[in-house]
């Protein structure tokens, strides 16, 4: 179980790291040209950059606290934050009739929910 939780958290961290870095580095116009990035045309540059920063913080929060054994309770907190982020992403994509992107967000939401469920508890990193 512990291995499955680490793998899930690692995969989520990679997804958030890539997505967050992309939102911070790539211009809004280039993001809007991507098939799954049409939503950025409706958002301000500041919102897209802030979302990228939140995703980077989520990626760090899913892995580093447990890896360094410094406040590992932050891992399930980051996972719950990721669940909320994915709910918002799903709503946005469904409103824009982008069902393929919404399905991807649903998969990430399920992984984040699994990590949050598995990491809450006093023995969550040892069992």
C-alpha positions as CSV (number, residue, x, y, z in Angstrom):
1,X,0.0,0.0,0.0
2,X,2.8,2.4,0.9
3,X,4.5,1.8,-2.5
4,X,1.2,2.4,-4.3
5,X,0.8,5.7,-2.4
6,X,4.3,6.8,-3.2
7,X,3.9,6.0,-6.9
8,X,0.5,7.8,-7.0
9,X,2.0,10.9,-5.3
10,X,5.0,10.8,-7.6
11,X,2.9,10.6,-10.7
12,X,0.7,13.5,-9.5
13,X,3.8,15.5,-8.6
14,X,5.2,15.0,-12.1
15,X,1.9,16.1,-13.7
16,X,1.6,19.1,-11.5
17,X,5.3,20.0,-12.0
18,X,5.0,19.9,-15.8
19,X,1.7,21.7,-15.9
20,X,2.8,24.4,-13.4
21,X,6.1,25.0,-15.1
22,X,4.4,25.2,-18.5
23,X,1.9,27.8,-17.2
24,X,4.7,29.9,-15.7
25,X,7.1,29.7,-18.7
26,X,4.9,29.6,-21.8
27,X,3.0,32.7,-22.9
28,X,-0.7,32.7,-22.6
29,X,-1.2,32.9,-26.4
30,X,0.8,29.7,-26.9
31,X,-1.1,28.0,-24.2
32,X,-4.4,29.1,-25.8
33,X,-3.3,27.6,-29.1
34,X,-2.9,24.1,-27.6
35,X,-6.1,22.0,-27.9
36,X,-6.5,21.6,-24.1
37,X,-5.4,25.1,-23.4
38,X,-8.3,27.0,-24.8
39,X,-9.5,28.0,-21.4
40,X,-6.6,30.3,-21.0
41,X,-8.2,32.6,-23.6
42,X,-10.9,33.3,-21.0
43,X,-8.4,33.9,-18.1
44,X,-6.1,36.7,-17.3
45,X,-2.3,36.3,-17.5
46,X,-2.1,36.7,-13.7
47,X,-4.6,33.9,-13.1
48,X,-2.7,31.5,-15.4
49,X,0.6,32.3,-13.7
50,X,-0.9,32.0,-10.2
51,X,-2.4,28.7,-11.2
52,X,1.0,27.6,-12.4
53,X,2.6,28.6,-9.1
54,X,-0.1,26.7,-7.1
55,X,0.5,23.6,-9.2
56,X,4.3,23.8,-8.5
57,X,3.6,24.1,-4.8
58,X,1.3,21.2,-5.0
59,X,4.0,19.1,-6.7
60,X,6.4,19.9,-4.0
61,X,3.9,19.3,-1.2
62,X,3.0,15.8,-2.5
63,X,6.6,14.5,-2.2
64,X,9.1,16.6,-0.3
65,X,7.6,16.7,3.2
66,X,7.4,12.9,3.4
67,X,10.8,12.4,1.6
68,X,12.5,14.8,4.0
69,X,10.4,13.7,7.0
70,X,9.6,17.3,7.8
71,X,5.9,17.8,8.5
72,X,4.7,14.8,6.5
73,X,1.1,15.8,7.3
74,X,1.5,18.3,4.5
75,X,1.3,15.4,1.9
76,X,-2.4,14.6,2.4
77,X,-3.1,18.4,2.7
78,X,-1.5,18.9,-0.7
79,X,-3.4,15.9,-2.0
80,X,-6.7,17.5,-0.9
81,X,-5.6,20.7,-2.5
82,X,-5.0,18.8,-5.7
83,X,-8.5,17.2,-5.5
84,X,-9.9,20.7,-5.3
85,X,-7.8,21.9,-8.2
86,X,-8.9,19.0,-10.3
87,X,-12.6,19.6,-9.5
88,X,-12.1,23.2,-10.7
89,X,-10.3,22.0,-13.8
90,X,-13.1,19.5,-14.6
91,X,-15.8,22.1,-14.2
92,X,-13.9,24.5,-16.5
93,X,-13.3,21.8,-19.2
94,X,-16.9,20.5,-19.0
95,X,-18.3,24.1,-19.4
96,X,-16.2,24.4,-22.5
97,X,-17.4,21.0,-23.8
98,X,-13.8,19.5,-23.6
99,X,-14.8,16.1,-22.3
100,X,-11.4,14.5,-23.1
101,X,-9.6,16.9,-20.8
102,X,-12.2,16.5,-18.1
103,X,-11.7,12.7,-18.2
104,X,-8.0,13.3,-17.7
105,X,-8.7,15.6,-14.7
106,X,-11.0,12.9,-13.3
107,X,-8.1,10.4,-13.4
108,X,-5.8,12.9,-11.6
109,X,-8.6,13.6,-9.1
110,X,-8.9,9.9,-8.3
111,X,-5.1,9.6,-7.7
112,X,-5.1,12.6,-5.5
113,X,-8.1,11.3,-3.5
114,X,-6.3,8.0,-3.1
115,X,-3.2,9.7,-1.8
116,X,-5.2,11.9,0.6
117,X,-7.1,8.9,1.9
118,X,-4.0,6.7,2.3
119,X,-1.8,9.4,3.9
120,X,-4.2,10.6,6.6
121,X,-3.5,8.7,9.8
122,X,-0.6,8.2,12.2
123,X,0.8,5.1,10.6
124,X,0.3,6.2,7.0
125,X,4.0,6.2,5.9
126,X,5.0,3.0,7.6
127,X,2.3,0.5,6.8
